Amino acid sequence: MIKVSDAELADLRARLTATRWPEPWPVEGWEAGADLAELRRLVAHWASDYDWRTHEAAVNALPSHFADLDGTPVHYLRYDGEHPDALPIVLTHGWPSTVLELTALAERLAAPSRHGGRPEDAFTVIVPSLPGFAFSPQRPALDGAEQTHDLWHRLMHDHLGFERYAAHGGDLGAGITSRLAEAHPEAVVGIHLLAVATPPDPVGLTSEEERHLASVTAWQTEEGGYMHQQSTRPLTLAPALTDSPAGLLAWITEKYRAWSDCGGDLSARFSDDFLLTQASLYWFTGTISTSFRPYYEYAHGLTRRVRRVEVPTAVALFPADLSHPPRSWAERTHHVTRYTRMPRGGHFAAHEEPALLAEDITAFFRPHRSPAGDPTGDPTGEETSSGLDA
């Protein structure tokens, strides 16, 4: 799937070693962005002790496949469920992620008995790479190109032959998953989300919803600079991050720290090798620039907006994630039948808390596996609070 030449690897190490570091500011730690001392440490490890060949072999050992959807190539991982009646599910990652972030979750969903679960709760798990992220090439045009949610339906229904399937997503993947369910309700049995769309022209806001909107505005003011740049002038940013591996690492690592439940300590949730492998995949495939496209396309009205999803929807909120919409807000755009507040975890929940996330996905979809249903799947629509020990 990926084969980096010795020359490419030597070039990366030479660039890292020759990094031209900025003058330090009189600020503490991560106060004004990426912490220079931490970044220097990671860059030194990337240039010397980090063993790309070991991680390259691990990536190539993943159950990778490629689909040709009428000339549009899509890369995906496939984990066959351990039970013959496994429910198909498509998991969609976000930014600055890759499919690697979802592998622990996929393994738990496909083989629950290996993690203390029941074989009959198994899923056949499909994890596609978003177009323009590492292994899937970007879509051929901005305007008029087939949107990602329709590609996913063609992958699941037409290419893989699943008449009915489930879907899960967070970050960019939550929007894609919602649009998938809205466009193809005859095929999607339900969706599980870590974020919800903003309703069009909301009126009659509750006090809880007003507080939520105020918190979103505050977050955008403090943390949303990356989004504004990627939405408005991504091609001004792209050359710097495509040319400088240290710059690329700074851009994405700051997000892993700020958006995770790490308490300010990256190592509490992410190993150095995990972070460097994610950065290496963007670097060696040259896709950090194309990974910005979803932001630009959405901001310029090229992406279909979510208006109303009628299929059963579960919303799981992790305490360190970017926003925490109240249930009433989610219900403005989705048919919410399960709403869970998690005890820990952040934006990268599939990597941070795969057991918690797998348990919530499994519980939600249990009654949707057969027409008869299963009352243990919490189809009542009540708010839940997960306390699973991971």
Secondary structure, DSSP 4 states (H G I P E B T S, - for coil): -----HHHHHHHHHHHHT--PPPPPS--TTTTSS-HHHHHHHHHHHHTT--HHHHHHHHHTS-EEEEEETTEEEEEEEE--SSTTPEEEEEE--TT--GGGGHHHHHHHH-GGGGT--GGG-EEEEEEPPTTSTTSPPPS-SSSPPPHHHHHHIIIIIIS--SSEEEEE-THHHHHHHHHHHH-TTTEEEEEESS-PPPSS--S--HHHHHHHHHHHHHHHHHTHHHHHHHH-HHHHHHHHHH-HHHHHHHHHHHHHHHSSSTT-GGGT--HHHHHHHHHHHHHHT-TTGGGHHHHHHHTT-SPPP--EEEEEEEEE-TBSS----HHHHHTTEEEEEEEE-SS-BTTHHHH-HHHHHHHHHHHHGGGSSTT--GGG-TT--EEE-----
